[in-house]
Amino acid sequence: MTSAPTGLTLHVTDEQADPEELEELTGRLRRELLDLDVESVDRVREGTPPPGTRAVDVAAAGALVVAVAQSQVIVAIVEAIRSWLTGSSRRSVKIAIGGDVLELVGQSTAEQRRLIDEWLTRRSAQ
């Protein structure tokens, strides 16, 4: 079933990463998500560039927007993020669709699974 594109907003954090490292981590996650059946994965833009720079806009550190045409792809996105988080207990990701937010922050595998299942159940009921 195909529907209008859905936008997921992701906010990546790493408690020990400096801005450059966070940008690299976000870029790695973005590349992984682009391998899925998504419409696009774009960095969130905000603010105005510092004076004297040529940038058109400024990327919000650690923020991505993922557009999907099929709601089934959301499960694959969440699983890819869960897998990506296993690389470091310092990382966390907030996934939001509208006001419905799933935050994965170093929980045990069982706790992550429970939170993911509850969130996906809410998503499928909407």
C-alpha positions in Angstrom: 0.0 0.0 0.0 1.4 3.4 -1.0 0.3 6.6 0.7 1.4 10.2 0.9 5.0 10.5 2.0 5.5 10.4 5.8 8.3 12.4 7.4 10.3 11.1 10.3 12.5 13.5 12.1 15.6 12.0 13.7 17.8 13.7 16.3 21.1 12.0 16.9 23.2 12.7 20.0 26.4 11.3 21.4 27.3 12.5 24.9 31.1 12.6 24.2 31.1 13.8 20.5 32.2 17.3 19.5 30.2 19.0 16.7 32.4 17.6 13.9 32.2 14.0 15.3 28.4 14.4 15.7 28.2 15.5 12.0 30.2 12.4 11.0 28.0 10.1 13.0 24.9 11.7 11.5 26.4 11.3 8.1 27.0 7.6 8.7 23.5 7.0 9.9 22.2 8.9 6.9 24.1 6.7 4.5 22.7 3.6 6.1 19.2 4.9 5.9 19.6 5.7 2.2 20.2 2.0 1.6 16.6 1.4 2.7 13.5 2.0 0.5 13.1 5.6 1.5 12.2 8.6 -0.6 15.0 10.8 0.9 17.1 11.4 3.9 18.0 15.1 4.3 19.8 17.1 6.9 17.6 19.6 8.8 18.4 23.2 8.0 18.0 26.0 10.5 19.2 29.5 11.1 21.3 31.7 8.9 24.9 31.2 8.1 27.6 33.0 10.0 28.7 36.3 8.3 31.4 35.8 5.7 30.4 32.2 4.8 29.0 31.1 1.5 26.6 28.6 3.0 23.0 29.1 2.1 21.8 27.7 5.4 23.1 25.9 8.4 22.6 22.2 9.1 21.1 21.5 12.5 23.7 19.2 14.3 22.5 15.6 14.4 19.1 16.2 12.8 17.7 14.4 9.8 14.4 14.2 8.1 13.5 10.9 6.4 10.7 10.8 3.8 9.0 7.4 3.2 6.1 6.6 0.8 5.2 3.3 2.4 4.5 3.0 6.1 6.0 -0.5 6.2 9.4 1.1 5.7 9.2 2.8 9.1 9.8 -0.7 10.7 13.0 -1.1 8.7 14.2 2.4 9.6 13.6 1.8 13.3 15.5 -1.5 13.1 18.4 0.1 11.2 18.6 2.8 13.9 18.5 0.2 16.7 21.3 -1.7 15.0 23.3 1.5 14.6 22.9 2.3 18.3 24.5 -1.0 19.3 27.8 0.5 18.2 28.0 2.8 21.2 26.2 3.2 24.5 26.9 6.9 24.3 24.6 7.4 21.3 20.9 8.1 21.4 18.3 8.8 18.7 14.9 10.5 19.0 12.6 9.5 16.2 9.5 11.6 15.7 6.5 11.5 13.5 4.4 14.5 14.3 4.2 14.6 18.1 4.7 10.8 18.5 8.3 10.4 19.7 10.4 7.3 20.3 13.6 7.9 22.2 16.3 5.1 22.2 19.0 5.9 24.7 21.2 3.1 25.8 18.5 0.8 27.1 19.0 -2.9 27.4 18.0 -4.9 24.3 14.8 -6.1 25.9 13.8 -2.5 26.9 14.6 -1.2 23.5 12.5 -3.9 21.9 9.6 -3.2 24.2 9.7 0.6 23.5 10.1 0.0 19.7 7.1 -2.5 19.7 4.9 -0.1 21.6 5.8 2.9 19.3 5.3 0.9 16.1 1.9 -0.4 17.4 0.8 3.2 18.0 2.0 4.1 14.5 0.1 1.3 12.9 -3.1 2.2 14.7 -3.0 5.8 13.3 
